[in-house]
Amino acid sequence: MPDQTLLLPAVINAKMVFRIGIIMWAMSLIGLAVAHFAGVEIPSRYPVISGVGIVLGVLGYWWAHHNHLINDEGFSQQQITIPEE
């Protein structure tokens, strides 16, 4: 049997990922508002989609902290234990 290696999840700065996502949704909402006030007809679902993106991003950020998936510095925590050989 070939030697199997354990692939560990990447440790990322999850706090920054959440922030960038929330900022991008907010920028889309601002862009839609600017286009609306400039006279462009915007379908009503577009601002709703952007708003839901912001809400889900904030809820996801809270959930990740609440369940200790990211530490105080914002980095993702390893959730699996590595078997010792």
Biopython code that builds the backbone (N, CA, C, O; Angstrom):
import numpy as np
from Bio.PDB.StructureBuilder import StructureBuilder

atoms = [
    (1, "MET", "N", (0.846, -1.168, 0.000)),
    (1, "MET", "CA", (0.000, 0.000, 0.000)),
    (1, "MET", "C", (0.900, 1.243, 0.000)),
    (1, "MET", "O", (1.854, 1.307, 0.776)),
    (2, "PRO", "N", (0.612, 2.228, -0.857)),
    (2, "PRO", "CA", (1.458, 3.424, -0.907)),
    (2, "PRO", "C", (1.324, 4.239, 0.382)),
    (2, "PRO", "O", (0.301, 4.215, 1.066)),
    (3, "ASP", "N", (2.396, 4.952, 0.674)),
    (3, "ASP", "CA", (2.423, 5.815, 1.862)),
    (3, "ASP", "C", (1.465, 6.988, 1.666)),
    (3, "ASP", "O", (1.613, 7.770, 0.727)),
    (4, "GLN", "N", (0.504, 7.101, 2.539)),
    (4, "GLN", "CA", (-0.466, 8.193, 2.422)),
    (4, "GLN", "C", (-0.024, 9.346, 3.313)),
    (4, "GLN", "O", (0.376, 9.158, 4.462)),
    (5, "THR", "N", (-0.109, 10.522, 2.756)),
    (5, "THR", "CA", (0.229, 11.704, 3.553)),
    (5, "THR", "C", (-1.062, 12.417, 3.935)),
    (5, "THR", "O", (-2.056, 12.377, 3.210)),
    (6, "LEU", "N", (-1.019, 13.054, 5.064)),
    (6, "LEU", "CA", (-2.182, 13.768, 5.556)),
    (6, "LEU", "C", (-2.151, 15.187, 5.024)),
    (6, "LEU", "O", (-1.220, 15.945, 5.297)),
    (7, "LEU", "N", (-3.175, 15.540, 4.261)),
    (7, "LEU", "CA", (-3.280, 16.898, 3.753)),
    (7, "LEU", "C", (-3.991, 17.756, 4.787)),
    (7, "LEU", "O", (-5.147, 17.497, 5.123)),
    (8, "LEU", "N", (-3.314, 18.762, 5.286)),
    (8, "LEU", "CA", (-3.900, 19.640, 6.284)),
    (8, "LEU", "C", (-4.562, 20.835, 5.605)),
    (8, "LEU", "O", (-4.105, 21.285, 4.555)),
    (9, "PRO", "N", (-5.629, 21.346, 6.199)),
    (9, "PRO", "CA", (-6.266, 22.535, 5.630)),
    (9, "PRO", "C", (-5.320, 23.723, 5.686)),
    (9, "PRO", "O", (-4.495, 23.828, 6.593)),
    (10, "ALA", "N", (-5.441, 24.597, 4.733)),
    (10, "ALA", "CA", (-4.598, 25.792, 4.707)),
    (10, "ALA", "C", (-5.003, 26.721, 5.848)),
    (10, "ALA", "O", (-6.186, 26.872, 6.156)),
    (11, "VAL", "N", (-4.014, 27.332, 6.458)),
    (11, "VAL", "CA", (-4.278, 28.341, 7.476)),
    (11, "VAL", "C", (-4.290, 29.684, 6.766)),
    (11, "VAL", "O", (-3.278, 30.119, 6.216)),
    (12, "ILE", "N", (-5.453, 30.340, 6.785)),
    (12, "ILE", "CA", (-5.609, 31.614, 6.082)),
    (12, "ILE", "C", (-6.025, 32.696, 7.067)),
    (12, "ILE", "O", (-6.470, 32.403, 8.177)),
    (13, "ASN", "N", (-5.879, 33.919, 6.660)),
    (13, "ASN", "CA", (-6.363, 35.027, 7.466)),
    (13, "ASN", "C", (-7.852, 35.199, 7.143)),
    (13, "ASN", "O", (-8.237, 36.003, 6.294)),
    (14, "ALA", "N", (-8.659, 34.427, 7.841)),
    (14, "ALA", "CA", (-10.093, 34.390, 7.564)),
    (14, "ALA", "C", (-10.754, 35.731, 7.851)),
    (14, "ALA", "O", (-11.715, 36.106, 7.180)),
    (15, "LYS", "N", (-10.248, 36.449, 8.836)),
    (15, "LYS", "CA", (-10.816, 37.762, 9.152)),
    (15, "LYS", "C", (-10.696, 38.685, 7.945)),
    (15, "LYS", "O", (-11.630, 39.425, 7.635)),
    (16, "MET", "N", (-9.565, 38.646, 7.270)),
    (16, "MET", "CA", (-9.361, 39.481, 6.086)),
    (16, "MET", "C", (-10.256, 39.017, 4.936)),
    (16, "MET", "O", (-10.770, 39.847, 4.187)),
    (17, "VAL", "N", (-10.446, 37.723, 4.787)),
    (17, "VAL", "CA", (-11.317, 37.199, 3.736)),
    (17, "VAL", "C", (-12.747, 37.685, 3.944)),
    (17, "VAL", "O", (-13.399, 38.119, 2.995)),
    (18, "PHE", "N", (-13.238, 37.613, 5.186)),
    (18, "PHE", "CA", (-14.580, 38.106, 5.490)),
    (18, "PHE", "C", (-14.667, 39.602, 5.227)),
    (18, "PHE", "O", (-15.634, 40.071, 4.626)),
    (19, "ARG", "N", (-13.665, 40.355, 5.673)),
    (19, "ARG", "CA", (-13.691, 41.810, 5.480)),
    (19, "ARG", "C", (-13.707, 42.182, 4.004)),
    (19, "ARG", "O", (-14.475, 43.051, 3.592)),
    (20, "ILE", "N", (-12.863, 41.532, 3.205)),
    (20, "ILE", "CA", (-12.814, 41.835, 1.779)),
    (20, "ILE", "C", (-14.152, 41.515, 1.126)),
    (20, "ILE", "O", (-14.638, 42.288, 0.300)),
    (21, "GLY", "N", (-14.752, 40.384, 1.489)),
    (21, "GLY", "CA", (-16.055, 40.025, 0.927)),
    (21, "GLY", "C", (-17.124, 41.039, 1.290)),
    (21, "GLY", "O", (-17.906, 41.452, 0.434)),
    (22, "ILE", "N", (-17.165, 41.445, 2.559)),
    (22, "ILE", "CA", (-18.160, 42.425, 2.998)),
    (22, "ILE", "C", (-17.932, 43.762, 2.294)),
    (22, "ILE", "O", (-18.888, 44.409, 1.868)),
    (23, "ILE", "N", (-16.678, 44.174, 2.173)),
    (23, "ILE", "CA", (-16.361, 45.442, 1.503)),
    (23, "ILE", "C", (-16.770, 45.387, 0.038)),
    (23, "ILE", "O", (-17.304, 46.363, -0.489)),
    (24, "MET", "N", (-16.528, 44.262, -0.628)),
    (24, "MET", "CA", (-16.895, 44.162, -2.044)),
    (24, "MET", "C", (-18.408, 44.210, -2.229)),
    (24, "MET", "O", (-18.890, 44.839, -3.170)),
    (25, "TRP", "N", (-19.172, 43.550, -1.338)),
    (25, "TRP", "CA", (-20.630, 43.634, -1.428)),
    (25, "TRP", "C", (-21.095, 45.063, -1.163)),
    (25, "TRP", "O", (-22.010, 45.550, -1.828)),
    (26, "ALA", "N", (-20.473, 45.736, -0.199)),
    (26, "ALA", "CA", (-20.838, 47.131, 0.087)),
    (26, "ALA", "C", (-20.523, 48.029, -1.111)),
    (26, "ALA", "O", (-21.300, 48.927, -1.437)),
    (27, "MET", "N", (-19.381, 47.785, -1.766)),
    (27, "MET", "CA", (-19.030, 48.573, -2.950)),
    (27, "MET", "C", (-20.046, 48.350, -4.071)),
    (27, "MET", "O", (-20.391, 49.285, -4.793)),
    (28, "SER", "N", (-20.521, 47.123, -4.215)),
    (28, "SER", "CA", (-21.532, 46.868, -5.248)),
    (28, "SER", "C", (-22.825, 47.596, -4.909)),
    (28, "SER", "O", (-23.497, 48.119, -5.798)),
    (29, "LEU", "N", (-23.174, 47.629, -3.633)),
    (29, "LEU", "CA", (-24.394, 48.341, -3.232)),
    (29, "LEU", "C", (-24.253, 49.842, -3.466)),
    (29, "LEU", "O", (-25.199, 50.493, -3.910)),
    (30, "ILE", "N", (-23.083, 50.391, -3.172)),
    (30, "ILE", "CA", (-22.828, 51.816, -3.425)),
    (30, "ILE", "C", (-22.862, 52.099, -4.924)),
    (30, "ILE", "O", (-23.432, 53.098, -5.362)),
    (31, "GLY", "N", (-22.248, 51.215, -5.705)),
    (31, "GLY", "CA", (-22.269, 51.379, -7.165)),
    (31, "GLY", "C", (-23.676, 51.336, -7.724)),
    (31, "GLY", "O", (-24.011, 52.092, -8.635)),
    (32, "LEU", "N", (-24.499, 50.454, -7.182)),
    (32, "LEU", "CA", (-25.894, 50.393, -7.617)),
    (32, "LEU", "C", (-26.646, 51.665, -7.243)),
    (32, "LEU", "O", (-27.469, 52.154, -8.017)),
    (33, "ALA", "N", (-26.362, 52.204, -6.050)),
    (33, "ALA", "CA", (-27.018, 53.452, -5.634)),
    (33, "ALA", "C", (-26.609, 54.608, -6.541)),
    (33, "ALA", "O", (-27.447, 55.418, -6.936)),
    (34, "VAL", "N", (-25.330, 54.683, -6.867)),
    (34, "VAL", "CA", (-24.842, 55.746, -7.759)),
    (34, "VAL", "C", (-25.505, 55.624, -9.132)),
    (34, "VAL", "O", (-25.950, 56.615, -9.710)),
    (35, "ALA", "N", (-25.563, 54.390, -9.644)),
    (35, "ALA", "CA", (-26.195, 54.184, -10.953)),
    (35, "ALA", "C", (-27.677, 54.544, -10.899)),
    (35, "ALA", "O", (-28.214, 55.130, -11.839)),
    (36, "HIS", "N", (-28.330, 54.195, -9.801)),
    (36, "HIS", "CA", (-29.755, 54.517, -9.663)),
    (36, "HIS", "C", (-29.990, 56.027, -9.669)),
    (36, "HIS", "O", (-30.886, 56.523, -10.352)),
    (37, "PHE", "N", (-29.176, 56.748, -8.901)),
    (37, "PHE", "CA", (-29.343, 58.197, -8.828)),
    (37, "PHE", "C", (-28.871, 58.897, -10.103)),
    (37, "PHE", "O", (-29.191, 60.065, -10.325)),
    (38, "ALA", "N", (-28.111, 58.186, -10.939)),
    (38, "ALA", "CA", (-27.715, 58.741, -12.232)),
    (38, "ALA", "C", (-28.776, 58.479, -13.296)),
    (38, "ALA", "O", (-28.627, 58.890, -14.447)),
    (39, "GLY", "N", (-29.844, 57.795, -12.905)),
    (39, "GLY", "CA", (-30.939, 57.579, -13.847)),
    (39, "GLY", "C", (-30.968, 56.220, -14.498)),
    (39, "GLY", "O", (-31.821, 55.972, -15.350)),
    (40, "VAL", "N", (-30.071, 55.334, -14.132)),
    (40, "VAL", "CA", (-30.054, 53.983, -14.703)),
    (40, "VAL", "C", (-31.104, 53.138, -13.983)),
    (40, "VAL", "O", (-31.207, 53.161, -12.756)),
    (41, "GLU", "N", (-31.865, 52.408, -14.756)),
    (41, "GLU", "CA", (-32.878, 51.538, -14.151)),
    (41, "GLU", "C", (-32.204, 50.265, -13.640)),
    (41, "GLU", "O", (-31.609, 49.510, -14.410)),
    (42, "ILE", "N", (-32.305, 50.044, -12.343)),
    (42, "ILE", "CA", (-31.679, 48.890, -11.686)),
    (42, "ILE", "C", (-32.790, 47.925, -11.260)),
    (42, "ILE", "O", (-33.738, 48.338, -10.593)),
    (43, "PRO", "N", (-32.683, 46.648, -11.637)),
    (43, "PRO", "CA", (-33.672, 45.680, -11.141)),
    (43, "PRO", "C", (-33.637, 45.623, -9.607)),
    (43, "PRO", "O", (-32.565, 45.685, -9.004)),
    (44, "SER", "N", (-34.792, 45.507, -8.995)),
    (44, "SER", "CA", (-34.878, 45.587, -7.534)),
    (44, "SER", "C", (-34.147, 44.444, -6.834)),
    (44, "SER", "O", (-33.804, 44.571, -5.659)),
    (45, "ARG", "N", (-33.903, 43.342, -7.519)),
    (45, "ARG", "CA", (-33.236, 42.223, -6.861)),
    (45, "ARG", "C", (-31.737, 42.480, -6.661)),
    (45, "ARG", "O", (-31.133, 41.872, -5.777)),
    (46, "TYR", "N", (-31.125, 43.359, -7.450)),
    (46, "TYR", "CA", (-29.683, 43.596, -7.327)),
    (46, "TYR", "C", (-29.288, 44.177, -5.977)),
    (46, "TYR", "O", (-28.354, 43.666, -5.360)),
    (47, "PRO", "N", (-29.955, 45.227, -5.486)),
    (47, "PRO", "CA", (-29.602, 45.709, -4.149)),
    (47, "PRO", "C", (-29.913, 44.689, -3.057)),
    (47, "PRO", "O", (-29.216, 44.625, -2.045)),
    (48, "VAL", "N", (-30.953, 43.899, -3.263)),
    (48, "VAL", "CA", (-31.281, 42.863, -2.284)),
    (48, "VAL", "C", (-30.163, 41.831, -2.225)),
    (48, "VAL", "O", (-29.770, 41.401, -1.141)),
    (49, "ILE", "N", (-29.657, 41.437, -3.369)),
    (49, "ILE", "CA", (-28.553, 40.471, -3.418)),
    (49, "ILE", "C", (-27.326, 41.028, -2.705)),
    (49, "ILE", "O", (-26.671, 40.314, -1.946)),
    (50, "SER", "N", (-27.011, 42.297, -2.944)),
    (50, "SER", "CA", (-25.865, 42.914, -2.281)),
    (50, "SER", "C", (-26.082, 42.994, -0.768)),
    (50, "SER", "O", (-25.164, 42.735, 0.011)),
    (51, "GLY", "N", (-27.297, 43.354, -0.361)),
    (51, "GLY", "CA", (-27.601, 43.420, 1.068)),
    (51, "GLY", "C", (-27.494, 42.067, 1.743)),
    (51, "GLY", "O", (-26.975, 41.956, 2.854)),
    (52, "VAL", "N", (-27.984, 41.042, 1.071)),
    (52, "VAL", "CA", (-27.887, 39.684, 1.619)),
    (52, "VAL", "C", (-26.428, 39.262, 1.713)),
    (52, "VAL", "O", (-26.042, 38.598, 2.675)),
    (53, "GLY", "N", (-25.614, 39.632, 0.737)),
    (53, "GLY", "CA", (-24.179, 39.322, 0.791)),
    (53, "GLY", "C", (-23.516, 39.952, 2.002)),
    (53, "GLY", "O", (-22.682, 39.322, 2.653)),
    (54, "ILE", "N", (-23.879, 41.192, 2.310)),
    (54, "ILE", "CA", (-23.325, 41.872, 3.482)),
    (54, "ILE", "C", (-23.779, 41.176, 4.763)),
    (54, "ILE", "O", (-22.970, 40.905, 5.650)),
    (55, "VAL", "N", (-25.074, 40.889, 4.853)),
    (55, "VAL", "CA", (-25.611, 40.240, 6.059)),
    (55, "VAL", "C", (-24.982, 38.869, 6.269)),
    (55, "VAL", "O", (-24.592, 38.532, 7.387)),
    (56, "LEU", "N", (-24.879, 38.071, 5.200)),
    (56, "LEU", "CA", (-24.273, 36.741, 5.329)),
    (56, "LEU", "C", (-22.792, 36.824, 5.692)),
    (56, "LEU", "O", (-22.287, 35.987, 6.441)),
    (57, "GLY", "N", (-22.099, 37.826, 5.167)),
    (57, "GLY", "CA", (-20.700, 38.006, 5.527)),
    (57, "GLY", "C", (-20.520, 38.331, 7.003)),
    (57, "GLY", "O", (-19.632, 37.790, 7.661)),
    (58, "VAL", "N", (-21.370, 39.219, 7.519)),
    (58, "VAL", "CA", (-21.301, 39.575, 8.947)),
    (58, "VAL", "C", (-21.674, 38.372, 9.809)),
    (58, "VAL", "O", (-21.014, 38.100, 10.812)),
    (59, "LEU", "N", (-22.733, 37.646, 9.424)),
    (59, "LEU", "CA", (-23.121, 36.455, 10.180)),
    (59, "LEU", "C", (-22.033, 35.379, 10.133)),
    (59, "LEU", "O", (-21.761, 34.727, 11.141)),
    (60, "GLY", "N", (-21.418, 35.195, 8.978)),
    (60, "GLY", "CA", (-20.337, 34.219, 8.858)),
    (60, "GLY", "C", (-19.138, 34.591, 9.709)),
    (60, "GLY", "O", (-18.517, 33.725, 10.325)),
    (61, "TYR", "N", (-18.811, 35.869, 9.745)),
    (61, "TYR", "CA", (-17.710, 36.353, 10.580)),
    (61, "TYR", "C", (-18.008, 36.086, 12.051)),
    (61, "TYR", "O", (-17.147, 35.599, 12.783)),
    (62, "TRP", "N", (-19.240, 36.406, 12.487)),
    (62, "TRP", "CA", (-19.633, 36.166, 13.875)),
    (62, "TRP", "C", (-19.607, 34.671, 14.177)),
    (62, "TRP", "O", (-19.103, 34.259, 15.221)),
    (63, "TRP", "N", (-20.152, 33.851, 13.262)),
    (63, "TRP", "CA", (-20.215, 32.409, 13.471)),
    (63, "TRP", "C", (-18.817, 31.797, 13.597)),
    (63, "TRP", "O", (-18.586, 30.940, 14.449)),
    (64, "ALA", "N", (-17.906, 32.232, 12.762)),
    (64, "ALA", "CA", (-16.538, 31.693, 12.805)),
    (64, "ALA", "C", (-15.867, 32.027, 14.135)),
    (64, "ALA", "O", (-15.152, 31.191, 14.686)),
    (65, "HIS", "N", (-16.084, 33.227, 14.658)),
    (65, "HIS", "CA", (-15.542, 33.582, 15.971)),
    (65, "HIS", "C", (-16.241, 32.811, 17.081)),
    (65, "HIS", "O", (-15.593, 32.308, 17.998)),
    (66, "HIS", "N", (-17.554, 32.722, 16.996)),
    (66, "HIS", "CA", (-18.339, 32.062, 18.035)),
    (66, "HIS", "C", (-17.967, 30.586, 18.158)),
    (66, "HIS", "O", (-17.936, 30.049, 19.265)),
    (67, "ASN", "N", (-17.689, 29.934, 17.049)),
    (67, "ASN", "CA", (-17.344, 28.513, 17.053)),
    (67, "ASN", "C", (-15.845, 28.270, 17.076)),
    (67, "ASN", "O", (-15.392, 27.147, 16.855)),
    (68, "HIS", "N", (-15.078, 29.311, 17.340)),
    (68, "HIS", "CA", (-13.615, 29.227, 17.470)),
    (68, "HIS", "C", (-12.941, 28.651, 16.230)),
    (68, "HIS", "O", (-11.966, 27.907, 16.333)),
    (69, "LEU", "N", (-13.470, 29.002, 15.055)),
    (69, "LEU", "CA", (-12.843, 28.573, 13.807)),
    (69, "LEU", "C", (-11.720, 29.512, 13.389)),
    (69, "LEU", "O", (-10.858, 29.145, 12.591)),
    (70, "ILE", "N", (-11.737, 30.741, 13.939)),
    (70, "ILE", "CA", (-10.635, 31.674, 13.723)),
    (70, "ILE", "C", (-10.239, 32.250, 15.072)),
    (70, "ILE", "O", (-11.074, 32.432, 15.957)),
    (71, "ASN", "N", (-8.951, 32.533, 15.212)),
    (71, "ASN", "CA", (-8.462, 33.052, 16.486)),
    (71, "ASN", "C", (-8.584, 34.574, 16.523)),
    (71, "ASN", "O", (-9.096, 35.186, 15.584)),
    (72, "ASP", "N", (-8.113, 35.178, 17.608)),
    (72, "ASP", "CA", (-8.255, 36.622, 17.778)),
    (72, "ASP", "C", (-7.473, 37.417, 16.737)),
    (72, "ASP", "O", (-7.838, 38.552, 16.429)),
    (73, "GLU", "N", (-6.405, 36.840, 16.192)),
    (73, "GLU", "CA", (-5.634, 37.521, 15.150)),
    (73, "GLU", "C", (-6.292, 37.386, 13.790)),
    (73, "GLU", "O", (-5.898, 38.072, 12.847)),
    (74, "GLY", "N", (-7.291, 36.512, 13.667)),
    (74, "GLY", "CA", (-8.024, 36.367, 12.418)),
    (74, "GLY", "C", (-7.644, 35.156, 11.599)),
    (74, "GLY", "O", (-8.202, 34.944, 10.523)),
    (75, "PHE", "N", (-6.710, 34.356, 12.078)),
    (75, "PHE", "CA", (-6.276, 33.198, 11.297)),
    (75, "PHE", "C", (-7.140, 31.983, 11.602)),
    (75, "PHE", "O", (-7.578, 31.784, 12.735)),
    (76, "SER", "N", (-7.375, 31.180, 10.579)),
    (76, "SER", "CA", (-8.191, 29.987, 10.753)),
    (76, "SER", "C", (-7.470, 29.008, 11.675)),
    (76, "SER", "O", (-6.243, 28.907, 11.674)),
    (77, "GLN", "N", (-8.264, 28.299, 12.452)),
    (77, "GLN", "CA", (-7.723, 27.339, 13.403)),
    (77, "GLN", "C", (-7.798, 25.945, 12.803)),
    (77, "GLN", "O", (-8.728, 25.620, 12.066)),
    (78, "GLN", "N", (-6.816, 25.135, 13.127)),
    (78, "GLN", "CA", (-6.807, 23.760, 12.660)),
    (78, "GLN", "C", (-7.817, 22.967, 13.472)),
    (78, "GLN", "O", (-7.751, 22.978, 14.701)),
    (79, "GLN", "N", (-8.746, 22.282, 12.825)),
    (79, "GLN", "CA", (-9.832, 21.591, 13.499)),
    (79, "GLN", "C", (-9.623, 20.081, 13.590)),
    (79, "GLN", "O", (-10.445, 19.381, 14.182)),
    (80, "ILE", "N", (-8.549, 19.577, 13.018)),
    (80, "ILE", "CA", (-8.315, 18.137, 13.062)),
    (80, "ILE", "C", (-7.079, 17.871, 13.899)),
    (80, "ILE", "O", (-6.194, 18.719, 14.010)),
    (81, "THR", "N", (-7.028, 16.710, 14.474)),
    (81, "THR", "CA", (-5.842, 16.328, 15.227)),
    (81, "THR", "C", (-4.971, 15.438, 14.353)),
    (81, "THR", "O", (-5.462, 14.581, 13.619)),
    (82, "ILE", "N", (-3.698, 15.660, 14.450)),
    (82, "ILE", "CA", (-2.732, 14.902, 13.655)),
    (82, "ILE", "C", (-2.306, 13.687, 14.471)),
    (82, "ILE", "O", (-1.810, 13.834, 15.588)),
    (83, "PRO", "N", (-2.493, 12.486, 13.923)),
    (83, "PRO", "CA", (-2.091, 11.290, 14.673)),
    (83, "PRO", "C", (-0.553, 11.229, 14.800)),
    (83, "PRO", "O", (0.182, 11.467, 13.842)),
    (84, "GLU", "N", (-0.120, 10.911, 15.980)),
    (84, "GLU", "CA", (1.329, 10.800, 16.214)),
    (84, "GLU", "C", (1.763, 9.390, 15.878)),
    (84, "GLU", "O", (1.073, 8.417, 16.185)),
    (85, "GLU", "N", (2.912, 9.296, 15.244)),
    (85, "GLU", "CA", (3.400, 7.958, 14.853)),
    (85, "GLU", "C", (4.533, 7.554, 15.721)),
    (85, "GLU", "O", (5.080, 6.464, 15.553)),
]
sb = StructureBuilder()
sb.init_structure("model")
sb.init_model(0)
sb.init_chain("A")
sb.init_seg("    ")
for serial, (resi, resn, name, xyz) in enumerate(atoms, 1):
    if name == "N":
        sb.init_residue(resn, " ", resi, " ")
    sb.init_atom(name, np.array(xyz, "f"), 0.0, 1.0, " ", f" {name:<3s}", serial, name[0])
structure = sb.get_structure()
